[in-house]
Amino acid sequence: MKKIEVVAAVIRGYDKIFATQRGFGVWKDYWEFPGVKMEPGETTEETLRREKRKTA
């Protein structure tokens, strides 16, 4: 079985929590926290920083 490492974040603001709803696949319409695949040799912190830079 192929192993893929991912990092997810729980983003809170005031009384709200950010989540996304899947639009495809087996888990279509299920809710999830935003996440991203880790690059080889990358730490979880580096992965989150990289993803944050893309969305800032």
C-alpha distance matrix in Angstrom:
0.0 3.8 6.4 9.7 12.9 15.7 19.2 21.3 25.1 27.5 30.6 33.9 37.3 40.2 39.3 36.3 32.5 30.7 27.7 26.4 25.8 22.9 24.5 21.8 18.6 17.7 19.1 22.2 25.3 23.5 24.6 22.7 23.8 23.6 20.7 19.5 16.6 17.5 18.5 17.8 20.3 21.4 22.4 22.1 25.8 25.7 23.1 25.4 28.4 27.0 26.2 29.6 31.4 30.0 31.4 34.6
3.8 0.0 3.8 6.6 10.1 12.9 16.6 19.0 22.8 25.6 28.4 31.8 35.2 38.3 37.6 34.6 30.8 28.7 25.9 24.5 24.3 21.4 23.0 20.5 17.8 17.5 18.5 21.4 24.4 22.7 23.4 21.2 21.9 21.2 18.1 16.4 13.3 14.1 14.9 14.3 17.2 18.2 19.5 19.3 22.9 22.5 19.8 22.3 25.2 23.5 22.9 26.3 28.0 26.6 28.1 31.3
6.4 3.8 0.0 3.8 6.6 9.8 13.3 15.9 19.7 22.6 25.5 28.9 32.3 35.4 34.9 32.0 28.2 26.3 23.8 22.8 23.1 20.7 22.8 20.8 18.4 18.1 18.4 21.4 23.9 21.8 22.0 19.3 19.5 18.9 15.6 14.0 10.9 11.3 12.6 12.1 14.5 15.2 16.1 15.7 19.4 19.3 16.8 19.2 22.2 20.9 20.3 23.7 25.5 24.5 26.0 28.9
9.7 6.6 3.8 0.0 3.8 6.4 10.2 12.9 16.6 19.7 22.4 25.9 29.2 32.4 32.1 29.1 25.3 23.2 20.8 19.8 20.5 18.3 20.4 18.8 17.1 17.3 17.1 19.7 22.0 20.0 19.7 16.8 16.6 15.5 12.1 10.2 7.1 7.9 9.7 10.3 12.9 12.8 13.8 13.1 16.6 16.3 13.4 15.7 18.7 17.3 16.6 20.0 21.8 20.7 22.2 25.2
12.9 10.1 6.6 3.8 0.0 3.8 7.0 10.2 13.8 17.0 19.7 23.2 26.6 29.8 29.7 27.0 23.2 21.3 19.4 19.0 20.3 18.7 21.3 20.4 19.1 19.2 18.3 20.9 22.6 20.2 19.3 15.9 14.9 13.9 10.3 8.7 6.0 5.7 8.5 9.3 11.1 10.3 10.5 9.4 13.1 13.2 10.5 12.7 15.8 15.0 14.5 17.5 19.6 19.1 20.4 23.1
15.7 12.9 9.8 6.4 3.8 0.0 3.8 6.7 10.3 13.6 16.1 19.7 23.0 26.3 26.3 23.4 19.6 17.6 15.9 15.6 17.2 16.1 18.9 18.6 17.9 18.3 16.7 18.9 20.2 17.8 16.4 12.8 11.5 10.2 6.6 5.5 4.3 5.4 9.0 11.1 12.7 10.7 10.4 8.3 11.4 11.9 8.6 9.9 13.4 12.8 11.6 14.4 16.9 16.3 17.2 19.9
19.2 16.6 13.3 10.2 7.0 3.8 0.0 3.8 6.9 10.4 12.9 16.4 19.7 23.0 23.2 20.5 16.9 15.1 14.1 14.6 16.9 16.6 19.7 20.1 19.9 20.3 18.1 20.0 20.6 18.0 15.9 12.1 9.8 8.5 5.3 5.6 6.5 6.8 10.5 12.9 13.6 10.8 9.5 6.3 8.8 10.0 7.1 7.1 10.8 11.2 9.9 12.0 14.9 14.9 15.3 17.6
21.3 19.0 15.9 12.9 10.2 6.7 3.8 0.0 3.8 6.9 9.6 13.1 16.4 19.7 19.6 16.9 13.2 11.5 10.5 11.5 14.1 14.5 17.8 18.8 19.0 19.3 16.6 18.1 18.2 15.5 12.8 9.0 6.2 5.6 3.9 6.6 9.0 10.2 13.9 16.6 17.3 14.3 12.7 9.2 10.7 12.4 9.5 8.0 11.8 12.6 10.3 11.6 15.0 14.9 14.4 16.6
25.1 22.8 19.7 16.6 13.8 10.3 6.9 3.8 0.0 3.8 6.1 9.5 12.8 16.1 16.4 13.9 10.4 9.1 9.3 11.4 14.6 15.9 19.2 20.8 21.5 21.8 18.8 19.9 19.2 16.6 13.4 9.9 6.2 6.0 6.4 9.2 12.2 13.1 16.5 19.3 19.5 16.2 14.2 10.5 10.7 12.9 10.7 8.0 11.1 12.8 10.5 10.4 14.2 14.6 13.4 15.0
27.5 25.6 22.6 19.7 17.0 13.6 10.4 6.9 3.8 0.0 3.8 6.4 10.1 13.0 12.9 10.5 7.1 6.9 7.9 11.0 14.2 16.2 19.6 21.6 22.5 22.6 19.2 20.1 18.7 16.0 12.4 9.6 6.2 7.5 9.3 12.6 15.7 16.8 20.3 23.0 23.2 19.8 17.6 13.9 13.8 16.3 14.4 11.3 14.1 16.0 13.5 12.8 16.6 17.1 15.1 16.4
30.6 28.4 25.5 22.4 19.7 16.1 12.9 9.6 6.1 3.8 0.0 3.8 6.8 10.2 10.9 8.5 5.8 5.4 8.0 11.2 14.7 17.2 20.3 22.7 24.2 24.7 21.2 21.5 19.8 17.7 13.9 11.6 8.2 8.6 11.0 14.0 17.5 18.6 21.8 24.8 24.9 21.3 19.3 15.7 14.9 17.0 15.4 11.8 13.8 15.8 13.2 11.5 15.2 15.8 13.2 13.9
33.9 31.8 28.9 25.9 23.2 19.7 16.4 13.1 9.5 6.4 3.8 0.0 3.8 6.6 7.3 5.8 4.6 6.4 9.7 13.2 16.5 19.5 22.4 25.2 26.8 27.1 23.4 23.5 21.4 19.3 15.4 13.8 11.0 12.0 14.6 17.8 21.2 22.3 25.5 28.5 28.4 24.8 22.5 19.0 17.9 20.2 18.9 15.3 16.9 19.2 16.7 14.6 18.1 18.9 16.0 16.1
37.3 35.2 32.3 29.2 26.6 23.0 19.7 16.4 12.8 10.1 6.8 3.8 0.0 3.8 6.0 5.4 6.5 8.1 11.8 15.0 18.3 21.5 24.1 27.2 29.1 29.7 26.0 25.7 23.2 21.6 17.8 16.7 14.0 14.6 17.5 20.5 24.1 25.2 28.1 31.2 31.2 27.5 25.3 21.9 20.4 22.5 21.4 17.7 18.6 20.9 18.5 15.8 18.8 19.7 16.4 15.9
40.2 38.3 35.4 32.4 29.8 26.3 23.0 19.7 16.1 13.0 10.2 6.6 3.8 0.0 3.8 5.7 8.4 10.9 14.4 17.7 20.6 24.1 26.6 29.8 31.8 32.1 28.3 27.9 25.1 23.5 19.9 19.2 16.9 18.0 21.0 24.1 27.6 28.7 31.8 34.8 34.6 30.9 28.6 25.2 23.7 25.9 25.0 21.2 22.2 24.6 22.2 19.5 22.4 23.4 20.1 19.3
39.3 37.6 34.9 32.1 29.7 26.3 23.2 19.6 16.4 12.9 10.9 7.3 6.0 3.8 0.0 3.8 7.1 10.3 13.2 16.6 19.0 22.6 25.2 28.3 30.2 30.2 26.4 26.0 23.0 21.3 17.8 17.7 16.0 17.8 21.0 24.4 27.9 29.3 32.6 35.6 35.6 32.1 29.7 26.2 25.1 27.5 26.2 22.6 24.1 26.3 23.6 21.4 24.6 25.1 21.8 21.6
36.3 34.6 32.0 29.1 27.0 23.4 20.5 16.9 13.9 10.5 8.5 5.8 5.4 5.7 3.8 0.0 3.8 6.6 9.5 12.8 15.3 18.9 21.5 24.6 26.6 26.7 23.0 22.5 19.6 18.0 14.5 14.3 12.7 14.4 17.8 21.2 24.8 26.5 29.7 32.9 33.2 29.7 27.7 24.1 23.3 25.4 23.7 20.2 21.9 23.8 20.8 18.9 22.1 22.2 18.9 19.3
32.5 30.8 28.2 25.3 23.2 19.6 16.9 13.2 10.4 7.1 5.8 4.6 6.5 8.4 7.1 3.8 0.0 3.8 6.4 10.1 12.9 16.2 19.1 22.0 23.6 23.8 20.0 19.9 17.3 15.4 11.6 10.9 9.0 10.9 14.2 17.7 21.2 23.0 26.3 29.4 29.9 26.4 24.5 20.8 20.4 22.5 20.6 17.3 19.4 21.1 18.1 16.6 20.1 20.1 17.1 18.0
30.7 28.7 26.3 23.2 21.3 17.6 15.1 11.5 9.1 6.9 5.4 6.4 8.1 10.9 10.3 6.6 3.8 0.0 3.8 7.0 10.3 13.5 16.2 19.1 21.0 21.7 18.1 17.7 15.4 13.9 10.1 9.1 7.0 7.9 11.5 14.9 18.5 20.6 23.8 27.1 27.9 24.5 23.0 19.4 19.1 20.7 18.4 15.3 17.4 18.5 15.2 14.1 17.5 16.9 13.9 15.3
27.7 25.9 23.8 20.8 19.4 15.9 14.1 10.5 9.3 7.9 8.0 9.7 11.8 14.4 13.2 9.5 6.4 3.8 0.0 3.8 6.9 9.9 12.9 15.6 17.4 17.9 14.3 13.9 11.9 10.2 6.5 5.5 4.7 6.3 9.9 13.4 16.8 19.4 22.7 26.0 27.2 24.1 22.8 19.3 19.7 21.2 18.3 15.8 18.4 19.0 15.5 15.3 18.6 17.5 14.9 17.1
26.4 24.5 22.8 19.8 19.0 15.6 14.6 11.5 11.4 11.0 11.2 13.2 15.0 17.7 16.6 12.8 10.1 7.0 3.8 0.0 3.8 6.5 9.2 12.1 14.2 15.3 12.0 11.0 9.4 8.5 5.7 5.4 6.1 6.4 9.7 12.7 15.9 19.0 22.0 25.4 27.1 24.2 23.5 20.2 21.0 21.9 18.7 16.6 19.2 19.0 15.3 15.8 18.8 16.9 14.6 17.4
25.8 24.3 23.1 20.5 20.3 17.2 16.9 14.1 14.6 14.2 14.7 16.5 18.3 20.6 19.0 15.3 12.9 10.3 6.9 3.8 0.0 3.8 6.3 9.3 11.6 12.5 9.2 7.6 5.6 5.7 4.5 6.3 8.7 9.5 12.1 14.8 17.5 20.9 23.9 27.1 29.2 26.6 26.1 22.9 24.1 24.9 21.4 19.8 22.5 22.1 18.4 19.2 22.0 19.8 17.7 20.7
22.9 21.4 20.7 18.3 18.7 16.1 16.6 14.5 15.9 16.2 17.2 19.5 21.5 24.1 22.6 18.9 16.2 13.5 9.9 6.5 3.8 0.0 3.8 5.8 7.9 9.3 6.6 4.9 5.1 5.7 6.4 7.4 10.2 10.4 12.0 13.9 16.0 19.7 22.4 25.5 27.9 25.7 25.7 22.8 24.4 24.8 21.2 20.2 23.0 22.1 18.5 20.1 22.6 20.1 18.6 22.0
24.5 23.0 22.8 20.4 21.3 18.9 19.7 17.8 19.2 19.6 20.3 22.4 24.1 26.6 25.2 21.5 19.1 16.2 12.9 9.2 6.3 3.8 0.0 3.8 7.3 9.7 8.2 5.1 6.0 8.4 9.7 11.2 13.7 13.4 14.9 16.3 18.2 21.9 24.3 27.3 30.1 28.0 28.4 25.7 27.3 27.3 23.6 22.8 25.4 23.9 20.4 22.1 24.2 21.2 19.9 23.3
21.8 20.5 20.8 18.8 20.4 18.6 20.1 18.8 20.8 21.6 22.7 25.2 27.2 29.8 28.3 24.6 22.0 19.1 15.6 12.1 9.3 5.8 3.8 0.0 3.8 6.9 6.9 4.6 7.6 9.5 11.7 12.8 15.5 15.2 15.8 16.6 17.8 21.5 23.7 26.4 29.4 27.8 28.5 26.0 28.1 27.9 24.1 23.9 26.6 24.9 21.7 23.8 25.8 22.8 22.0 25.6
18.6 17.8 18.4 17.1 19.1 17.9 19.9 19.0 21.5 22.5 24.2 26.8 29.1 31.8 30.2 26.6 23.6 21.0 17.4 14.2 11.6 7.9 7.3 3.8 0.0 3.8 5.5 5.3 9.1 10.1 12.7 13.4 16.4 16.4 16.4 17.0 17.5 21.1 23.3 25.6 28.7 27.4 28.1 25.8 28.3 28.2 24.4 24.6 27.6 25.9 22.9 25.4 27.5 24.7 24.2 27.9
17.7 17.5 18.1 17.3 19.2 18.3 20.3 19.3 21.8 22.6 24.7 27.1 29.7 32.1 30.2 26.7 23.8 21.7 17.9 15.3 12.5 9.3 9.7 6.9 3.8 0.0 3.8 5.6 9.1 9.2 12.3 13.3 16.6 17.3 17.3 18.4 18.7 22.2 24.6 26.7 29.5 28.4 28.7 26.3 29.0 29.3 25.6 25.7 29.0 27.7 24.8 27.1 29.6 27.1 26.5 30.1
19.1 18.5 18.4 17.1 18.3 16.7 18.1 16.6 18.8 19.2 21.2 23.4 26.0 28.3 26.4 23.0 20.0 18.1 14.3 12.0 9.2 6.6 8.2 6.9 5.5 3.8 0.0 3.8 6.4 5.5 8.6 9.7 13.2 14.4 14.9 16.6 17.5 21.0 23.8 26.2 28.7 27.2 27.1 24.3 26.8 27.4 23.8 23.4 26.7 25.8 22.7 24.7 27.4 25.1 24.2 27.6
22.2 21.4 21.4 19.7 20.9 18.9 20.0 18.1 19.9 20.1 21.5 23.5 25.7 27.9 26.0 22.5 19.9 17.7 13.9 11.0 7.6 4.9 5.1 4.6 5.3 5.6 3.8 0.0 3.8 5.5 8.6 10.6 14.0 14.8 16.0 17.7 19.1 22.8 25.4 28.1 30.8 29.0 29.0 26.2 28.3 28.8 25.1 24.4 27.5 26.4 23.0 24.8 27.3 24.7 23.5 26.9
25.3 24.4 23.9 22.0 22.6 20.2 20.6 18.2 19.2 18.7 19.8 21.4 23.2 25.1 23.0 19.6 17.3 15.4 11.9 9.4 5.6 5.1 6.0 7.6 9.1 9.1 6.4 3.8 0.0 3.8 6.5 9.6 13.0 14.4 16.3 18.7 20.7 24.3 27.2 30.0 32.4 30.3 30.0 26.9 28.6 29.3 25.8 24.6 27.6 26.9 23.3 24.5 27.3 24.9 23.1 26.2
23.5 22.7 21.8 20.0 20.2 17.8 18.0 15.5 16.6 16.0 17.7 19.3 21.6 23.5 21.3 18.0 15.4 13.9 10.2 8.5 5.7 5.7 8.4 9.5 10.1 9.2 5.5 5.5 3.8 0.0 3.8 6.7 10.4 12.5 14.3 17.0 19.0 22.3 25.5 28.2 30.3 28.1 27.5 24.3 26.1 27.2 23.8 22.5 25.8 25.5 22.0 23.2 26.3 24.3 22.6 25.6
24.6 23.4 22.0 19.7 19.3 16.4 15.9 12.8 13.4 12.4 13.9 15.4 17.8 19.9 17.8 14.5 11.6 10.1 6.5 5.7 4.5 6.4 9.7 11.7 12.7 12.3 8.6 8.6 6.5 3.8 0.0 3.8 7.2 9.6 12.0 15.2 17.7 20.8 24.2 27.1 28.8 26.3 25.3 21.9 23.4 24.7 21.5 19.8 22.9 23.0 19.5 20.3 23.5 21.9 19.9 22.7
22.7 21.2 19.3 16.8 15.9 12.8 12.1 9.0 9.9 9.6 11.6 13.8 16.7 19.2 17.7 14.3 10.9 9.1 5.5 5.4 6.3 7.4 11.2 12.8 13.4 13.3 9.7 10.6 9.6 6.7 3.8 0.0 3.8 6.4 8.5 11.8 14.4 17.3 20.8 23.6 25.2 22.6 21.6 18.1 19.6 21.0 17.8 16.2 19.5 19.7 16.3 17.3 20.7 19.3 17.6 20.4
23.8 21.9 19.5 16.6 14.9 11.5 9.8 6.2 6.2 6.2 8.2 11.0 14.0 16.9 16.0 12.7 9.0 7.0 4.7 6.1 8.7 10.2 13.7 15.5 16.4 16.6 13.2 14.0 13.0 10.4 7.2 3.8 0.0 3.8 6.3 10.0 13.1 15.5 19.0 22.0 23.2 20.2 18.9 15.3 16.4 18.0 15.0 12.9 16.1 16.7 13.5 14.1 17.7 16.8 15.0 17.5
23.6 21.2 18.9 15.5 13.9 10.2 8.5 5.6 6.0 7.5 8.6 12.0 14.6 18.0 17.8 14.4 10.9 7.9 6.3 6.4 9.5 10.4 13.4 15.2 16.4 17.3 14.4 14.8 14.4 12.5 9.6 6.4 3.8 0.0 3.8 7.2 10.7 13.2 16.4 19.7 21.0 18.0 17.2 13.9 14.7 15.6 12.4 10.4 13.4 13.4 10.0 10.9 14.3 13.1 11.6 14.4
20.7 18.1 15.6 12.1 10.3 6.6 5.3 3.9 6.4 9.3 11.0 14.6 17.5 21.0 21.0 17.8 14.2 11.5 9.9 9.7 12.1 12.0 14.9 15.8 16.4 17.3 14.9 16.0 16.3 14.3 12.0 8.5 6.3 3.8 0.0 3.8 7.1 9.5 12.9 16.0 17.5 14.6 14.0 11.0 12.4 13.0 9.5 8.5 11.9 11.6 8.7 10.7 13.7 12.7 12.3 15.2
19.5 16.4 14.0 10.2 8.7 5.5 5.6 6.6 9.2 12.6 14.0 17.8 20.5 24.1 24.4 21.2 17.7 14.9 13.4 12.7 14.8 13.9 16.3 16.6 17.0 18.4 16.6 17.7 18.7 17.0 15.2 11.8 10.0 7.2 3.8 0.0 3.8 6.5 9.4 12.8 14.6 11.9 12.3 10.0 11.7 11.3 7.5 7.9 10.9 9.5 7.2 10.3 12.6 11.4 12.1 15.2
16.6 13.3 10.9 7.1 6.0 4.3 6.5 9.0 12.2 15.7 17.5 21.2 24.1 27.6 27.9 24.8 21.2 18.5 16.8 15.9 17.5 16.0 18.2 17.8 17.5 18.7 17.5 19.1 20.7 19.0 17.7 14.4 13.1 10.7 7.1 3.8 0.0 3.8 6.5 9.6 11.9 10.0 11.1 9.8 12.3 11.4 7.8 9.8 12.5 10.7 9.6 13.1 14.8 13.6 15.1 18.1
17.5 14.1 11.3 7.9 5.7 5.4 6.8 10.2 13.1 16.8 18.6 22.3 25.2 28.7 29.3 26.5 23.0 20.6 19.4 19.0 20.9 19.7 21.9 21.5 21.1 22.2 21.0 22.8 24.3 22.3 20.8 17.3 15.5 13.2 9.5 6.5 3.8 0.0 3.8 6.5 8.3 6.3 7.7 7.3 10.0 8.7 5.8 8.9 11.2 9.7 9.9 13.3 14.6 14.3 16.3 18.7
18.5 14.9 12.6 9.7 8.5 9.0 10.5 13.9 16.5 20.3 21.8 25.5 28.1 31.8 32.6 29.7 26.3 23.8 22.7 22.0 23.9 22.4 24.3 23.7 23.3 24.6 23.8 25.4 27.2 25.5 24.2 20.8 19.0 16.4 12.9 9.4 6.5 3.8 0.0 3.8 6.3 5.4 8.5 9.6 11.7 9.3 7.4 11.1 12.3 10.1 11.3 14.7 15.1 14.8 17.5 19.7
17.8 14.3 12.1 10.3 9.3 11.1 12.9 16.6 19.3 23.0 24.8 28.5 31.2 34.8 35.6 32.9 29.4 27.1 26.0 25.4 27.1 25.5 27.3 26.4 25.6 26.7 26.2 28.1 30.0 28.2 27.1 23.6 22.0 19.7 16.0 12.8 9.6 6.5 3.8 0.0 3.8 5.5 8.8 11.0 13.3 11.2 10.2 14.0 15.1 13.3 14.9 18.1 18.4 18.4 21.2 23.2
20.3 17.2 14.5 12.9 11.1 12.7 13.6 17.3 19.5 23.2 24.9 28.4 31.2 34.6 35.6 33.2 29.9 27.9 27.2 27.1 29.2 27.9 30.1 29.4 28.7 29.5 28.7 30.8 32.4 30.3 28.8 25.2 23.2 21.0 17.5 14.6 11.9 8.3 6.3 3.8 0.0 3.8 6.7 9.8 11.7 9.8 10.1 13.7 14.4 13.4 15.6 18.3 18.6 19.3 22.1 23.6
21.4 18.2 15.2 12.8 10.3 10.7 10.8 14.3 16.2 19.8 21.3 24.8 27.5 30.9 32.1 29.7 26.4 24.5 24.1 24.2 26.6 25.7 28.0 27.8 27.4 28.4 27.2 29.0 30.3 28.1 26.3 22.6 20.2 18.0 14.6 11.9 10.0 6.3 5.4 5.5 3.8 0.0 3.8 6.7 8.2 6.1 6.4 10.0 10.7 10.0 12.2 14.7 15.2 16.2 18.7 20.1
22.4 19.5 16.1 13.8 10.5 10.4 9.5 12.7 14.2 17.6 19.3 22.5 25.3 28.6 29.7 27.7 24.5 23.0 22.8 23.5 26.1 25.7 28.4 28.5 28.1 28.7 27.1 29.0 30.0 27.5 25.3 21.6 18.9 17.2 14.0 12.3 11.1 7.7 8.5 8.8 6.7 3.8 0.0 3.8 5.4 5.2 6.2 8.8 9.9 10.6 12.5 14.3 15.5 17.0 18.9 20.0
22.1 19.3 15.7 13.1 9.4 8.3 6.3 9.2 10.5 13.9 15.7 19.0 21.9 25.2 26.2 24.1 20.8 19.4 19.3 20.2 22.9 22.8 25.7 26.0 25.8 26.3 24.3 26.2 26.9 24.3 21.9 18.1 15.3 13.9 11.0 10.0 9.8 7.3 9.6 11.0 9.8 6.7 3.8 0.0 3.8 5.5 5.1 6.4 8.7 9.9 10.8 12.3 14.4 15.8 17.0 18.3
25.8 22.9 19.4 16.6 13.1 11.4 8.8 10.7 10.7 13.8 14.9 17.9 20.4 23.7 25.1 23.3 20.4 19.1 19.7 21.0 24.1 24.4 27.3 28.1 28.3 29.0 26.8 28.3 28.6 26.1 23.4 19.6 16.4 14.7 12.4 11.7 12.3 10.0 11.7 13.3 11.7 8.2 5.4 3.8 0.0 3.8 5.4 5.3 6.2 8.6 10.0 10.6 12.4 14.6 15.7 16.2
25.7 22.5 19.3 16.3 13.2 11.9 10.0 12.4 12.9 16.3 17.0 20.2 22.5 25.9 27.5 25.4 22.5 20.7 21.2 21.9 24.9 24.8 27.3 27.9 28.2 29.3 27.4 28.8 29.3 27.2 24.7 21.0 18.0 15.6 13.0 11.3 11.4 8.7 9.3 11.2 9.8 6.1 5.2 5.5 3.8 0.0 3.8 5.5 5.1 6.1 8.6 9.8 10.6 12.6 14.6 15.2
23.1 19.8 16.8 13.4 10.5 8.6 7.1 9.5 10.7 14.4 15.4 18.9 21.4 25.0 26.2 23.7 20.6 18.4 18.3 18.7 21.4 21.2 23.6 24.1 24.4 25.6 23.8 25.1 25.8 23.8 21.5 17.8 15.0 12.4 9.5 7.5 7.8 5.8 7.4 10.2 10.1 6.4 6.2 5.1 5.4 3.8 0.0 3.8 5.5 5.2 6.3 8.6 10.1 11.0 12.8 14.4
25.4 22.3 19.2 15.7 12.7 9.9 7.1 8.0 8.0 11.3 11.8 15.3 17.7 21.2 22.6 20.2 17.3 15.3 15.8 16.6 19.8 20.2 22.8 23.9 24.6 25.7 23.4 24.4 24.6 22.5 19.8 16.2 12.9 10.4 8.5 7.9 9.8 8.9 11.1 14.0 13.7 10.0 8.8 6.4 5.3 5.5 3.8 0.0 3.8 5.4 5.2 6.0 8.6 10.0 10.8 12.0
28.4 25.2 22.2 18.7 15.8 13.4 10.8 11.8 11.1 14.1 13.8 16.9 18.6 22.2 24.1 21.9 19.4 17.4 18.4 19.2 22.5 23.0 25.4 26.6 27.6 29.0 26.7 27.5 27.6 25.8 22.9 19.5 16.1 13.4 11.9 10.9 12.5 11.2 12.3 15.1 14.4 10.7 9.9 8.7 6.2 5.1 5.5 3.8 0.0 3.8 5.5 5.1 6.2 8.8 10.1 10.3
27.0 23.5 20.9 17.3 15.0 12.8 11.2 12.6 12.8 16.0 15.8 19.2 20.9 24.6 26.3 23.8 21.1 18.5 19.0 19.0 22.1 22.1 23.9 24.9 25.9 27.7 25.8 26.4 26.9 25.5 23.0 19.7 16.7 13.4 11.6 9.5 10.7 9.7 10.1 13.3 13.4 10.0 10.6 9.9 8.6 6.1 5.2 5.4 3.8 0.0 3.8 5.5 5.3 6.6 9.1 10.2
26.2 22.9 20.3 16.6 14.5 11.6 9.9 10.3 10.5 13.5 13.2 16.7 18.5 22.2 23.6 20.8 18.1 15.2 15.5 15.3 18.4 18.5 20.4 21.7 22.9 24.8 22.7 23.0 23.3 22.0 19.5 16.3 13.5 10.0 8.7 7.2 9.6 9.9 11.3 14.9 15.6 12.2 12.5 10.8 10.0 8.6 6.3 5.2 5.5 3.8 0.0 3.8 5.4 5.2 6.6 8.8
29.6 26.3 23.7 20.0 17.5 14.4 12.0 11.6 10.4 12.8 11.5 14.6 15.8 19.5 21.4 18.9 16.6 14.1 15.3 15.8 19.2 20.1 22.1 23.8 25.4 27.1 24.7 24.8 24.5 23.2 20.3 17.3 14.1 10.9 10.7 10.3 13.1 13.3 14.7 18.1 18.3 14.7 14.3 12.3 10.6 9.8 8.6 6.0 5.1 5.5 3.8 0.0 3.8 5.4 5.3 6.0
31.4 28.0 25.5 21.8 19.6 16.9 14.9 15.0 14.2 16.6 15.2 18.1 18.8 22.4 24.6 22.1 20.1 17.5 18.6 18.8 22.0 22.6 24.2 25.8 27.5 29.6 27.4 27.3 27.3 26.3 23.5 20.7 17.7 14.3 13.7 12.6 14.8 14.6 15.1 18.4 18.6 15.2 15.5 14.4 12.4 10.6 10.1 8.6 6.2 5.3 5.4 3.8 0.0 3.8 5.5 5.3
30.0 26.6 24.5 20.7 19.1 16.3 14.9 14.9 14.6 17.1 15.8 18.9 19.7 23.4 25.1 22.2 20.1 16.9 17.5 16.9 19.8 20.1 21.2 22.8 24.7 27.1 25.1 24.7 24.9 24.3 21.9 19.3 16.8 13.1 12.7 11.4 13.6 14.3 14.8 18.4 19.3 16.2 17.0 15.8 14.6 12.6 11.0 10.0 8.8 6.6 5.2 5.4 3.8 0.0 3.8 5.8
31.4 28.1 26.0 22.2 20.4 17.2 15.3 14.4 13.4 15.1 13.2 16.0 16.4 20.1 21.8 18.9 17.1 13.9 14.9 14.6 17.7 18.6 19.9 22.0 24.2 26.5 24.2 23.5 23.1 22.6 19.9 17.6 15.0 11.6 12.3 12.1 15.1 16.3 17.5 21.2 22.1 18.7 18.9 17.0 15.7 14.6 12.8 10.8 10.1 9.1 6.6 5.3 5.5 3.8 0.0 3.8
34.6 31.3 28.9 25.2 23.1 19.9 17.6 16.6 15.0 16.4 13.9 16.1 15.9 19.3 21.6 19.3 18.0 15.3 17.1 17.4 20.7 22.0 23.3 25.6 27.9 30.1 27.6 26.9 26.2 25.6 22.7 20.4 17.5 14.4 15.2 15.2 18.1 18.7 19.7 23.2 23.6 20.1 20.0 18.3 16.2 15.2 14.4 12.0 10.3 10.2 8.8 6.0 5.3 5.8 3.8 0.0
